[in-house]
Amino acid sequence: MKEIDVIIDTEEIAEFFFRELLKRGYVPTEGEIEELADITFEYLLDKCIIDEETED
């Protein structure tokens, strides 16, 4: 299996959730969206879909 590099940006996740929730009639706060983005990132880590790398 080939390994690829994928960059996951929690800000992008937050923007995606915001747009999608608005389409569904929800109006989340900025804090709620940030929490959802963090939870999604943690989920991807927990399922070993991504590995966290720190920037130097």
C-alpha positions as CSV (number, residue, x, y, z in Angstrom):
1,M,0.0,0.0,0.0
2,K,1.3,3.4,-0.9
3,E,1.6,6.1,1.7
4,I,0.7,9.6,1.0
5,D,1.1,12.9,2.8
6,V,-2.2,14.6,3.8
7,I,-2.4,17.9,5.7
8,I,-5.4,18.2,8.0
9,D,-6.2,21.8,8.9
10,T,-8.6,22.2,11.8
11,E,-9.5,25.7,10.6
12,E,-10.6,24.1,7.3
13,I,-12.6,21.5,9.1
14,A,-14.3,24.3,11.2
15,E,-15.2,26.2,8.1
16,F,-16.6,23.1,6.5
17,F,-18.8,22.2,9.5
18,F,-20.0,25.8,9.7
19,R,-21.1,25.8,6.0
20,E,-22.8,22.4,6.3
21,L,-24.6,23.2,9.5
22,L,-25.9,26.5,8.1
23,K,-27.3,24.5,5.1
24,R,-29.1,22.3,7.6
25,G,-30.6,25.2,9.5
26,Y,-28.2,25.3,12.4
27,V,-26.4,28.5,13.5
28,P,-23.4,27.4,15.6
29,T,-21.2,29.7,17.5
30,E,-17.5,30.0,16.6
31,G,-16.6,28.2,19.8
32,E,-18.9,25.3,19.0
33,I,-17.4,25.0,15.5
34,E,-13.9,25.0,16.8
35,E,-14.8,22.2,19.3
36,L,-16.3,20.1,16.4
37,A,-13.1,20.6,14.4
38,D,-11.0,19.5,17.3
39,I,-13.2,16.5,18.0
40,T,-13.0,15.5,14.3
41,F,-9.2,15.8,14.4
42,E,-9.0,13.7,17.5
43,Y,-11.3,11.1,15.9
44,L,-9.0,10.8,12.9
45,L,-6.0,10.3,15.2
46,D,-7.9,7.8,17.3
47,K,-8.8,5.7,14.2
48,C,-5.2,5.9,13.0
49,I,-6.4,7.6,9.8
50,I,-3.8,10.3,10.3
51,D,-0.6,10.8,12.4
52,E,0.0,14.0,14.2
53,E,3.3,15.8,13.3
54,T,4.5,18.9,15.0
55,E,6.0,21.8,13.1
56,D,9.5,22.9,14.2
